[in-house]
Amino acid sequence: MKDQPQHNTNNQKRMTWLLFALMTVGAWGVYGILLHEGALGMKDPEFGRYKAFLWVGVAYFVTAVLAPLLLLVFSGAGWQMSFRGSAYSFVAGIVGAIGAFGVLLAFGAKGHPAVVMSIIFAGAPVVNAVVAIALHPPSEGWGSVSPLFWLGIGLAVLGGFLVTLKKPGPAKKPAEKIAFAQLADVKPSQSEGDSSIPTEND
């Protein structure tokens, strides 16, 4: 009986990674649409995306520089950093920024936010899996990779293709609003001289 609480604690610790993963899903899930709204909110069709990207950089500085810096200082951590770890981390930051900028460019090229982010989230895991295996190949070679792995990659690519093919179209204007807009465009001189409009004497 005494081992039961310890067993539950170990299970909770092993499942903590899932909570963090779901937190990332939620954050990255709203990232694209928030970035799109930020670019539109700048009200600058030509440079709005660059201004939005500037604020993304400010946010990165706050969350990725100041926050870990304070954490390291108050935790009393050592400042020894290997060249390999620093180099990989620096490159990771660069490719992350390039990815964020690519999202803005896709939106600026009239890409639908739902389609753009669906393609990204379908393709990114594929690239991640392939690069991870290339950096750390299986001990028994590529032939030992499960066929289900390749099936998953194929399904991810197929999902991105279907999302692009069946992307939602823009909302249609109600028929009444279209008719009103057409009448508003008619010039008064044209409406007064149009004999086809019936009068009370007809």
PEDA-V756940 format. One line per field, one symbol per residue. psi: psi as a letter, one per 30 degrees, with the letter a starting at -180 (. if undefined). burial: + if it has 24 or more other C-alpha atoms within 12 Angstrom, else -. A space follows every 50 residues. Layout:
# PEDA-V756940
psi=???
burial=???
This chain:
# PEDA-V756940
psi=effeeeeeeeeeeffeeeeeeeeeeeefefeeeeeeeeeeffhjfegeee eeeefeeeeeeeffeeefeeeeeffgllgkkleeeeeeeeeeeeeeeeee eeeeeeefggkkeeeeeeeefeeeeeeeeeeeeeeilkfglfffkkffee eeeeeeeeeeeeeeehkkllkkkkeeeeeeeeeffkkeeeeegjffkklf f.
burial=------------------------------++++++-+++-------+++ +++--+-------------------------------------------+ ++++++++--+++++++++++++--+------------------------ -----++--+--+------------------------------------- --
